[in-house]
Amino acid sequence: MTPVRDSIWEEILRNRGKALGAAAGLIIGLMIMDFGVFWTAFIVLCTYAGYRVGKGMDDHKENIVEILDRWLPPGNR
């Protein structure tokens, strides 16, 4: 690679949070233009819920049933 390209990638890697935030903003903006505000909000909400379930499984070594039992109201068993 050329020195200019190397410095651009180094800058992006040094500022990962900014780069990820900009990429997320671009993706959400494109989704709003394509799907509309409410569908985009639904997709973002579902993505966040999936992230939280996965994080709970990773952090607490719980299975999906234990996490959903904690979040959802009790039902007939």
C-alpha positions in Angstrom: 0.0 0.0 0.0 1.0 3.6 -0.4 1.9 5.7 2.6 -1.3 7.7 2.3 -3.4 4.6 2.4 -1.5 3.3 5.4 -2.0 6.5 7.3 -5.8 6.5 6.6 -6.2 2.9 7.9 -4.0 3.7 10.9 -6.2 6.7 11.7 -9.4 4.6 11.3 -8.0 1.9 13.6 -6.9 4.5 16.2 -10.5 6.0 16.2 -12.6 2.8 16.0 -15.5 4.3 17.9 -15.8 7.3 15.6 -15.5 5.0 12.5 -18.1 2.6 13.8 -20.4 5.5 14.8 -20.2 7.0 11.4 -20.8 3.7 9.7 -23.8 3.0 11.9 -25.2 6.5 11.2 -24.8 6.0 7.5 -26.5 2.6 7.6 -29.4 3.9 9.7 -29.8 6.9 7.4 -29.9 4.7 4.4 -32.4 2.4 6.1 -34.7 5.4 7.0 -34.6 6.5 3.3 -35.4 3.0 2.1 -37.8 1.5 4.7 -39.1 4.5 6.6 -38.7 5.7 10.2 -40.9 3.2 11.9 -39.6 0.1 10.1 -36.0 1.3 10.8 -36.8 1.8 14.5 -38.3 -1.7 14.6 -35.2 -3.2 13.0 -32.9 -1.2 15.4 -35.0 -2.3 18.4 -34.8 -6.0 17.3 -31.1 -5.7 16.8 -30.6 -4.2 20.2 -32.7 -6.9 21.8 -30.7 -9.6 20.1 -27.5 -7.9 21.2 -28.7 -7.8 24.9 -29.7 -11.5 24.8 -26.3 -12.5 23.3 -24.5 -10.3 25.8 -26.4 -11.9 28.7 -25.5 -15.3 27.4 -21.8 -14.3 27.1 -21.4 -12.4 30.4 -23.5 -14.6 32.7 -23.2 -17.9 30.9 -27.0 -18.2 30.9 -29.1 -19.9 28.3 -31.8 -18.3 26.3 -34.6 -19.7 28.4 -33.3 -18.2 31.6 -32.9 -14.8 29.9 -36.3 -14.8 28.4 -37.9 -16.0 31.7 -36.3 -12.9 33.4 -37.6 -10.5 30.6 -41.0 -11.9 29.7 -44.0 -12.1 32.1 -44.8 -15.4 33.6 -47.2 -17.7 31.7 -48.8 -21.1 32.0 -46.3 -23.9 32.2 
